[in-house]
Amino acid sequence: MSRRSAVREGRSVVTALMEARLLAFAGILSLLSLSAGAVAAERETPPLAVHGGEGTRLAEPGMIAPDFTVLDVEGHPFRLSEEVSRKPVLLLFWSVFCDPCRAEMATLQKAHDKYAGRDLTVAAVAVDGDPLRNIIGGFARQEGYTFKVLVDELDAAERWKVADAYGVAVTPTLLLLEKGGKVLHRKGGKTREDELEKAVSSLLEK
């Protein structure tokens, strides 16, 4: 069953797929052990299609990114408007079941390491849902991610609170937000490290 069809069938499907997802996650962990993930990072795997993205995207370059509040893997709230009121935000939508996302998360970690303390917030929103919060948290700890790892949630209408508001149709999807919340850069699929470096450094030099 594809992620798009599963989400359309509602929250009950998310729960029903938990056991299968746990088995899939175990397979992911075994892949990551091969050459410190180098093989997975270099594979030309297409982005993972997700639900949403059918309507008007509300987070295109030049627009103000929609505000949201979700919890991180430790259960702490993250509110976008509070972050962008103080500094720019580098935001990634990803999934633990997405091969290209692992390379993208490694690139995100490099950006976080380089610009830590330099007025940039780095955050990644997992579109796997709250039932997988512990799995997502375990994955993040194993990989040594020190940026903010958030977990998207289904609302009362069975829509993702963040990914649907941003029109995310594939993972990974990367956005760079200026201080104040305006979208400076958006890209679906893999982002080259030099491309991200250029965008971030140009923003911080303003």
C-alpha positions in Angstrom: 0.0 0.0 0.0 1.4 3.4 -1.0 1.8 6.2 1.6 -0.6 8.3 -0.4 -3.4 5.7 -0.3 -2.7 4.8 3.3 -3.1 8.4 4.5 -6.3 8.9 2.6 -7.8 6.0 4.4 -7.2 7.7 7.7 -5.6 7.3 11.1 -6.7 3.7 11.5 -4.5 2.7 8.6 -1.5 4.4 10.2 -2.1 2.2 13.3 -2.6 -0.9 11.2 0.7 -0.5 9.4 2.7 -0.1 12.6 3.9 -3.7 12.7 4.9 -3.8 9.0 6.7 -0.4 9.4 8.7 -1.7 12.3 9.9 -4.6 10.2 10.7 -2.2 7.4 12.6 0.0 9.8 14.7 -2.9 10.9 15.7 -3.4 7.3 16.7 0.2 7.1 19.0 -0.1 10.1 20.7 -3.0 8.5 21.4 -1.0 5.3 22.8 1.9 7.3 25.4 -0.4 8.8 27.0 -0.9 5.4 30.0 1.4 5.0 28.5 3.9 7.4 25.6 4.4 5.1 27.8 5.4 2.1 26.1 3.0 -0.3 22.6 4.3 0.6 23.7 7.9 0.4 25.0 7.4 -3.2 22.1 5.4 -4.6 20.1 7.1 -7.3 16.8 6.3 -5.6 13.9 8.6 -6.6 12.2 10.7 -3.9 9.4 9.1 -1.9 6.0 10.2 -2.9 3.7 11.2 0.0 0.2 12.4 0.5 -0.8 16.0 -0.1 0.6 18.3 -2.7 -2.6 18.2 -4.8 -3.7 21.7 -3.9 -2.1 25.2 -3.9 1.2 25.2 -2.2 1.4 27.7 0.6 5.1 27.8 0.9 6.6 28.9 -2.4 9.6 31.3 -2.6 8.4 34.8 -1.8 5.5 33.7 0.3 5.4 33.7 4.1 5.6 30.1 5.4 2.5 28.9 7.3 3.0 28.8 11.0 2.7 25.5 12.8 3.3 24.0 16.2 4.3 20.3 16.6 6.3 18.3 19.1 9.9 17.1 18.6 10.9 13.5 19.3 11.5 14.4 23.0 8.0 15.8 23.3 9.0 19.4 23.4 6.8 21.9 21.3 8.3 23.7 18.3 6.5 26.7 17.0 7.8 28.1 13.7 6.7 31.7 14.2 8.8 31.9 17.4 11.9 30.6 15.6 11.6 32.8 12.5 11.0 35.9 14.7 14.6 35.4 15.9 16.5 33.8 13.0 16.3 32.1 9.6 15.1 28.5 9.6 16.3 25.6 7.4 13.4 23.1 7.2 13.4 19.6 5.8 10.5 17.2 5.3 11.6 13.6 5.4 10.7 10.0 6.3 12.5 7.1 7.9 11.3 5.0 4.9 12.9 7.3 2.3 16.3 6.3 1.0 17.3 9.8 -0.4 16.3 11.3 2.9 19.3 9.7 4.7 21.8 11.6 2.5 19.7 14.8 2.9 19.7 14.5 6.7 23.5 14.0 6.7 23.8 17.2 4.6 21.5 18.9 7.1 23.7 17.8 10.0 26.7 19.3 8.3 24.9 22.6 7.9 23.9 22.5 11.5 27.5 21.8 12.6 28.9 24.6 10.5 26.4 27.3 11.4 25.6 26.3 15.1 25.5 29.5 17.1 25.3 31.6 13.9 21.7 32.6 13.9 20.3 29.6 12.0 17.7 27.1 13.2 17.8 23.7 11.5 14.8 21.4 11.8 13.5 18.3 10.1 9.8 17.3 10.0 9.2 13.5 9.9 6.0 12.7 7.9 5.6 9.3 9.4 3.2 10.3 12.1 3.0 10.3 15.9 2.6 6.5 16.2 6.2 6.2 15.0 7.6 8.9 17.3 9.8 6.4 19.2 11.1 4.8 16.0 11.9 8.3 14.6 13.6 9.3 17.8 15.7 6.1 18.0 16.7 6.6 14.3 17.8 10.2 15.0 19.8 9.2 18.1 21.5 6.4 16.2 22.5 8.7 13.4 23.7 11.4 15.9 21.4 14.2 14.6 21.8 17.2 16.9 19.3 19.5 15.1 15.6 19.6 15.9 13.7 16.5 14.7 10.0 17.1 14.7 7.1 14.7 14.1 4.1 15.7 11.9 0.6 14.9 13.2 -2.8 14.2 11.7 -5.5 16.7 12.5 -9.2 16.1 13.0 -9.7 16.1 9.3 -7.1 13.4 8.8 -4.6 15.8 7.2 -1.0 16.4 8.2 -0.8 19.6 10.1 2.5 20.7 8.5 3.2 18.7 5.3 -0.3 19.4 3.8 -0.1 23.1 4.7 3.2 23.2 2.9 2.0 21.2 -0.1 4.7 18.6 0.4 4.3 15.8 -2.3 7.7 14.1 -2.0 10.4 13.5 0.5 12.9 15.0 0.9 11.6 18.5 0.4 13.9 21.3 1.7 13.0 24.9 2.5 15.1 27.9 3.6 13.1 30.6 5.4 14.4 34.1 6.0 14.1 35.7 9.4 10.4 36.8 9.5 9.3 33.6 7.7 9.5 34.4 4.0 10.4 31.4 1.9 13.8 32.0 0.1 14.4 28.6 -1.3 12.4 25.4 -1.9 13.4 22.1 -3.5 11.9 18.7 -3.7 14.3 15.8 -4.0 18.0 15.6 -3.3 19.8 18.9 -2.7 23.5 19.1 -3.5 25.7 20.1 -0.5 27.3 23.0 -2.4 23.9 24.3 -3.5 22.7 24.3 0.1 25.9 25.9 1.3 25.6 28.7 -1.3 21.9 29.4 -0.3 22.6 29.4 3.5 25.8 31.5 3.3 24.2 34.1 1.1 21.3 34.4 3.5 23.4 34.8 6.6 25.6 37.4 4.9 22.6 39.7 4.4 
